[in-house]
Amino acid sequence: MARRPFPKFAVYDSLRNINLAFQVIAIELERLDDHEVIPLQAIRLYNMRAGELSAGINHRLIDVLNAREERDWFRYEKARIAEETRLANL
């Protein structure tokens, strides 16, 4: 069964928003460290967990987007070649 195309812009936008959210988490953990309300070791572990999750999400989405971009690239290239051939035969 063929996979239904997804709206690329929405996926890129979600990826951006997810990365911004992880950046906010890092900043807020740093602020908590400044106030010494959570032990530094715990903050470091939270940052590592957030970094691991962020990298995993990025990896998965970039793989999906890369496959989509390759398909689109091939499709547009094929269409361009067909149009150039058609124009050359006029």
Backbone as CSV, one residue per row, in Angstrom:
resi,resn,N_x,N_y,N_z,CA_x,CA_y,CA_z,C_x,C_y,C_z
1,MET,0.842,-1.184,0.000,0.000,0.000,0.000,0.886,1.245,0.000
2,ALA,0.617,2.163,-0.883,1.415,3.390,-0.999,1.116,4.329,0.163
3,ARG,2.159,4.968,0.617,2.008,5.946,1.696,1.430,7.234,1.133
4,ARG,0.444,7.781,1.807,-0.183,9.035,1.382,0.798,10.177,1.607
5,PRO,0.972,11.069,0.606,1.889,12.206,0.787,1.448,13.082,1.960
6,PHE,2.413,13.583,2.669,2.119,14.467,3.798,2.490,15.897,3.416
7,PRO,1.877,16.851,4.082,2.207,18.256,3.790,3.582,18.596,4.376
8,LYS,4.560,18.797,3.507,5.933,19.033,3.966,6.041,20.233,4.893
9,PHE,5.369,21.318,4.524,5.501,22.528,5.339,5.108,22.252,6.785
10,ALA,4.033,21.513,6.976,3.561,21.229,8.330,4.589,20.418,9.119
11,VAL,5.253,19.487,8.459,6.257,18.665,9.148,7.486,19.510,9.478
12,TYR,7.957,20.314,8.522,9.083,21.212,8.806,8.735,22.187,9.938
13,ASP,7.523,22.694,9.928,7.080,23.629,10.968,7.037,22.940,12.333
14,SER,6.531,21.715,12.363,6.501,20.966,13.625,7.910,20.695,14.129
15,LEU,8.798,20.327,13.227,10.185,20.071,13.613,10.811,21.324,14.226
16,ARG,10.566,22.451,13.600,11.071,23.727,14.132,10.503,23.999,15.521
17,ASN,9.200,23.821,15.674,8.555,24.085,16.968,9.044,23.136,18.053
18,ILE,9.250,21.884,17.691,9.770,20.914,18.657,11.172,21.323,19.107
19,ASN,12.014,21.719,18.155,13.366,22.144,18.510,13.352,23.398,19.372
20,LEU,12.448,24.324,19.075,12.317,25.515,19.932,11.888,25.126,21.347
21,ALA,10.972,24.177,21.435,10.501,23.740,22.757,11.643,23.112,23.563
22,PHE,12.478,22.307,22.921,13.614,21.725,23.629,14.614,22.801,24.037
23,GLN,14.740,23.842,23.230,15.622,24.943,23.601,15.077,25.660,24.839
24,VAL,13.775,25.828,24.904,13.147,26.443,26.083,13.395,25.587,27.313
25,ILE,13.272,24.277,27.168,13.537,23.369,28.299,14.963,23.573,28.796
26,ALA,15.930,23.622,27.885,17.330,23.807,28.283,17.527,25.131,29.014
27,ILE,16.914,26.180,28.505,17.042,27.503,29.131,16.418,27.507,30.525
28,GLU,15.246,26.907,30.642,14.571,26.893,31.945,15.306,26.023,32.957
29,LEU,15.895,24.925,32.504,16.702,24.109,33.422,17.911,24.896,33.903
30,GLU,18.499,25.674,33.020,19.625,26.521,33.409,19.189,27.556,34.444
31,ARG,18.008,28.105,34.249,17.489,29.079,35.231,17.284,28.414,36.583
32,LEU,16.762,27.192,36.574,16.576,26.473,37.838,17.918,26.219,38.518
33,ASP,18.941,25.939,37.713,20.276,25.748,38.280,20.768,27.043,38.918
34,ASP,20.486,28.179,38.272,20.894,29.473,38.831,20.295,29.694,40.223
35,HIS,19.077,29.178,40.426,18.391,29.347,41.714,18.670,28.200,42.674
36,GLU,19.407,27.204,42.202,19.817,26.054,43.020,18.644,25.372,43.713
37,VAL,17.529,25.220,42.987,16.362,24.551,43.582,16.351,23.053,43.280
38,ILE,17.130,22.644,42.293,17.264,21.232,41.938,18.757,20.932,41.897
39,PRO,19.173,19.803,42.436,20.611,19.477,42.405,21.162,19.490,40.973
40,LEU,22.385,19.955,40.828,23.015,20.080,39.517,23.064,18.739,38.792
41,GLN,23.321,17.667,39.504,23.368,16.346,38.857,22.024,15.992,38.226
42,ALA,20.935,16.325,38.897,19.603,16.045,38.355,19.344,16.890,37.110
43,ILE,19.735,18.149,37.171,19.564,19.029,36.010,20.358,18.503,34.821
44,ARG,21.567,18.057,35.068,22.379,17.489,33.977,21.693,16.263,33.367
45,LEU,21.149,15.401,34.221,20.441,14.220,33.712,19.206,14.616,32.910
46,TYR,18.453,15.600,33.388,17.276,16.068,32.643,17.687,16.613,31.272
47,ASN,18.785,17.385,31.252,19.280,17.923,29.978,19.689,16.804,29.024
48,MET,20.327,15.767,29.563,20.724,14.637,28.728,19.504,13.903,28.171
49,ARG,18.494,13.713,29.018,17.266,13.058,28.553,16.588,13.884,27.460
50,ALA,16.509,15.195,27.687,15.894,16.077,26.694,16.694,16.062,25.392
51,GLY,18.018,16.099,25.498,18.866,16.059,24.315,18.712,14.757,23.549
52,GLU,18.626,13.656,24.280,18.439,12.355,23.641,17.099,12.291,22.907
53,LEU,16.052,12.744,23.562,14.727,12.738,22.941,14.685,13.667,21.725
54,SER,15.252,14.843,21.853,15.290,15.795,20.748,16.029,15.205,19.548
55,ALA,17.186,14.618,19.800,17.969,14.027,18.709,17.210,12.874,18.051
56,GLY,16.526,12.071,18.850,15.749,10.962,18.292,14.613,11.444,17.400
57,ILE,13.903,12.450,17.851,12.806,13.010,17.055,13.360,13.625,15.768
58,ASN,14.443,14.405,15.887,15.057,15.016,14.705,15.488,13.954,13.705
59,HIS,16.135,12.925,14.200,16.618,11.857,13.322,15.466,11.213,12.554
60,ARG,14.410,10.877,13.271,13.263,10.215,12.630,12.614,11.124,11.593
61,LEU,12.361,12.375,11.953,11.699,13.288,11.023,12.583,13.638,9.830
62,ILE,13.881,13.800,10.062,14.775,14.129,8.955,14.859,12.960,7.980
63,ASP,14.852,11.729,8.484,14.818,10.570,7.583,13.576,10.595,6.704
64,VAL,12.439,10.861,7.315,11.180,10.901,6.568,11.199,12.048,5.557
65,LEU,11.646,13.217,5.990,11.689,14.378,5.089,12.688,14.168,3.956
66,ASN,13.819,13.557,4.259,14.814,13.305,3.219,14.240,12.396,2.136
67,ALA,13.550,11.344,2.532,12.939,10.446,1.545,11.917,11.196,0.698
68,ARG,11.129,12.043,1.333,10.128,12.819,0.603,10.788,13.794,-0.372
69,GLU,11.841,14.478,0.079,12.528,15.437,-0.784,13.168,14.729,-1.982
70,GLU,13.716,13.545,-1.779,14.296,12.794,-2.893,13.233,12.411,-3.917
71,ARG,12.070,11.970,-3.448,10.981,11.638,-4.369,10.535,12.873,-5.142
72,ASP,10.377,13.996,-4.428,9.960,15.238,-5.092,11.012,15.705,-6.098
73,TRP,12.264,15.618,-5.732,13.356,16.018,-6.611,13.302,15.212,-7.907
74,PHE,13.145,13.901,-7.770,13.064,13.035,-8.945,11.841,13.381,-9.785
75,ARG,10.704,13.599,-9.150,9.469,13.921,-9.876,9.594,15.229,-10.646
76,TYR,10.154,16.264,-9.995,10.328,17.551,-10.676,11.371,17.454,-11.787
77,GLU,12.429,16.709,-11.550,13.436,16.534,-12.589,12.837,15.837,-13.812
78,LYS,12.064,14.807,-13.567,11.413,14.069,-14.654,10.469,14.989,-15.441
79,ALA,9.702,15.805,-14.733,8.780,16.733,-15.390,9.548,17.785,-16.201
80,ARG,10.653,18.284,-15.636,11.458,19.285,-16.343,12.037,18.699,-17.626
81,ILE,12.591,17.511,-17.534,13.167,16.857,-18.716,12.096,16.637,-19.784
82,ALA,10.930,16.188,-19.385,9.836,15.975,-20.332,9.443,17.283,-20.997
83,GLU,9.378,18.358,-20.232,9.017,19.671,-20.798,10.097,20.179,-21.737
84,GLU,11.358,20.027,-21.348,12.457,20.455,-22.225,12.438,19.660,-23.538
85,THR,12.167,18.378,-23.451,12.084,17.535,-24.657,10.928,17.974,-25.537
86,ARG,9.778,18.247,-24.909,8.610,18.685,-25.649,8.905,20.012,-26.373
87,LEU,9.528,20.941,-25.661,9.841,22.247,-26.258,10.871,22.122,-27.374
88,ALA,11.817,21.225,-27.235,12.850,21.036,-28.253,12.259,20.438,-29.534
89,ASN,11.146,19.728,-29.410,10.530,19.070,-30.566,9.441,19.926,-31.220
90,LEU,9.290,21.144,-30.813,8.286,22.012,-31.433,8.702,22.483,-32.805
